[in-house]
């Protein structure tokens, strides 16, 4: 299967910035709760606030980059982390924590080829979870 560089560029952005995305989601939710009913199409202020709290956030801006459907992307991050076993988790966390793959291989006592295979499996998890959320298409 040919992996799209564009998809993985976005996936890497999301995984590198997952903490910032979570914060932006909270800020967007808090900001939405402060909105009044003007322009929402709902006359009741309480109902308008409730709708603002449950409707999906369409986008957030992280480091000057706009990310659409951030809550769906965070579900992808959480799903990938939950699918990984202990060794894959270490490889995943090390990658997005900036650790060199050679050091990861030393710590896990694995060959570079094993690391590459593990990383390919993680990439597959990432892509499939993003496809499942409807965030990317692979065809």
N, C-alpha and C positions, 0 to 999 in steps of 0.2 A: 504494500500500500504506500503510495506516494504521499508524504506529509506536506502540507502547505506551509511555507515559511511565514506567510501572513497570519495564518491561524496561530502558529506557535509564538509569533511575536506578540500577539494580543494575549495569549495564555500566559506567557512569561511575564508580561506587564502586570497582569492580574495577580499572579502568584507573588511576584516581587513586592507588590503594593497592597496586599490583602488587608493589612492592618489599617492603612490609610483609607482604603475603600470602606471598611467597616465604620470608621470614624465619620466619613462623608455621608454614609447612609444614616447614621444616628443624627448628624447635623441636619440632614434633609428632613428626617422625620420630625425633629424638634421644630424646625422652621415651618413645616407644614401645619403643625398643631397650632401655631401662632396666627395662621391666616384666618381671615374672616370669610364669610360666605360670599363676598363679592366675586363675581365671575365664575363661581363654582356650579351655578345652575341650581343650587339648593338654597331655599330661603331660610331654613332652620339652621342657626349657627351651630347647635350641638350636632346635628346630622352632618353638617359640612365638615366639622372637625373630625368626626368619626370616619367619614369617607377619606379624608386626607391621611388618616392613620392606617387605613387598610389598603388603599390603592398602591400599586407598585410604583416605585420611584423610576422614572424614565431614564434619567442620566445623572451622573455626578462628574465633576472635573477634578482630576488628580494630576498635579504637576503640569498643568496646562493641557492635559489630554482629556478629552471627553470620553467617558465610558458609559455606554448605554446598558440598561438593565443590570445595574450593579448587584441587586439582590440575587439575581439568577447566577451571576458570576461567583458570588460568595457561596452559593449552594454547590457550585462546581468545585471550588476550593475545599469545602468541607467534605464533599463526597469523595474526592481523591484522597484526602488525608485518611478518611475512614476505611477506604479500600486497601490501603497499604499495610503490609506487615511491618514488623519492627525495623528490619534492614532497609526496606524500601523507604520507610519514613525517614530514616537517617540520611539516605541519599537525597531525598526530596528536600528535607530541611537544610542540608548542607549546600545544595545547589542554590536555593533562594536565600541562604544566609551568606553567600559569597565564599564558601570554603572550596579550596582547590580539589579537583577530583582525585589527584594523586594522594592527597592526605586522607580522603575518604577511603580509598582503597587500602591504605595502610591501617587505618583504624578498624576497618571491617575485615581485614586480612583476606582481601579478594583481589583477583586479577583485574586489569583494566577491561578485559573482554567481558567479565562478569558485571562490572560496573556499567558498561555500555548496554548490556542486555537488560539490566535492571532499569536503567534510564529509559530505554525503549518501551518497557512495560509501563512505566509511569507516564510517558508521553501518550501512550495508547489510552490509559485511564483518563488523562486530561482531555484528550480529544473526544472520546466517547461520552464523557460526562457533559461536555459543552454541547455536543450534538443532541444529547438527550434533553437538555434545557432549551434547545432551539436557538442557541447563540451562534452556532457556526454550521455550515454545510460542508460535507466532504466530497461532494461530487461537482 
